[in-house]
Amino acid sequence: MPTIAPVSDLRNYGSVLEKVSKGFPVYLTRNGHGVYSIRDMEDEENLEKAEAMIQLLCELNAGIRSAKEDGWISEDNMRSYIHNLRNLHQKKKKYI
């Protein structure tokens, strides 16, 4: 069950932080509406990883959809494209 506390409880922030543990964030409210959450750092890192994974899956799905609509490119064309990108980045590094 989530821990819900008013923002005013932060006057005694030590007691609020004691309620935070892995898997159990504290949700802070103002006028009865949620405004903040305090969570364990491991939970925060896991949330960031999950968001990154969702973004990657969305990009992969968009790529697959594009390939189905526009056609796939050959492996040789892809290798050439990556090789050209690598060369372009190496040239930019020389000028910096």
C-alpha positions in Angstrom: 0.0 0.0 0.0 1.5 3.4 -1.0 2.4 6.0 1.7 0.6 9.3 1.1 1.5 12.4 3.0 0.9 16.1 2.7 3.7 18.3 1.5 3.6 20.1 4.9 5.0 16.9 6.5 8.3 17.9 4.9 8.8 20.3 7.8 9.9 17.2 9.6 11.5 15.6 6.5 13.4 12.9 8.6 10.1 11.2 9.5 9.0 11.3 5.8 12.3 9.8 4.6 12.0 7.0 7.1 8.9 5.9 5.3 10.7 5.5 2.0 12.0 2.1 1.1 12.8 0.0 -2.0 9.5 -0.6 -3.8 7.6 1.8 -1.5 7.8 5.5 -2.5 6.1 8.2 -0.5 3.6 10.3 -2.5 3.3 13.9 -1.4 0.1 15.8 -1.9 -1.0 19.5 -1.9 -4.7 20.3 -1.5 -5.5 16.6 -1.9 -3.7 16.2 -5.2 -0.5 14.4 -5.8 2.5 16.7 -6.6 5.7 14.8 -5.7 7.0 11.4 -5.0 10.1 10.4 -3.0 11.5 7.0 -4.0 14.6 4.9 -3.3 17.4 5.5 -5.8 17.4 1.9 -7.0 13.7 2.3 -7.9 14.5 5.5 -9.7 17.3 3.8 -11.7 15.0 0.9 -12.6 12.3 3.4 -13.7 14.9 5.2 -16.0 16.0 1.8 -17.5 12.3 0.9 -18.1 11.7 4.2 -19.9 14.8 3.8 -22.0 13.7 0.3 -22.9 10.3 1.5 -23.9 11.8 4.2 -26.1 14.1 1.7 -27.7 11.3 -0.7 -28.4 9.2 2.1 -30.0 12.2 3.1 -32.2 12.7 -0.6 -33.3 9.0 -0.9 -34.0 9.0 2.3 -36.1 12.0 0.9 -38.0 10.3 -2.4 -38.7 7.1 -0.6 -39.8 9.2 1.6 -42.1 11.0 -1.4 -43.6 7.7 -3.2 -44.2 6.2 -0.1 -45.9 9.3 1.1 -47.8 11.3 -2.1 -48.1 14.3 -3.5 -46.5 17.8 -2.4 -47.5 20.6 -4.9 -48.2 23.2 -5.8 -45.7 25.9 -4.3 -48.0 24.1 -1.0 -48.2 23.7 -0.9 -44.4 27.4 -1.6 -43.9 28.3 1.1 -46.4 26.0 3.6 -44.6 27.5 2.8 -41.2 31.0 3.0 -42.7 30.2 6.5 -44.1 28.8 7.7 -40.8 31.9 6.5 -39.0 34.2 8.3 -41.5 32.1 11.5 -41.2 32.4 11.5 -37.4 36.1 10.9 -37.6 36.5 13.9 -39.9 34.5 16.1 -37.5 36.8 15.0 -34.6 39.9 16.2 -36.6 38.5 19.7 -37.0 37.5 20.1 -33.3 
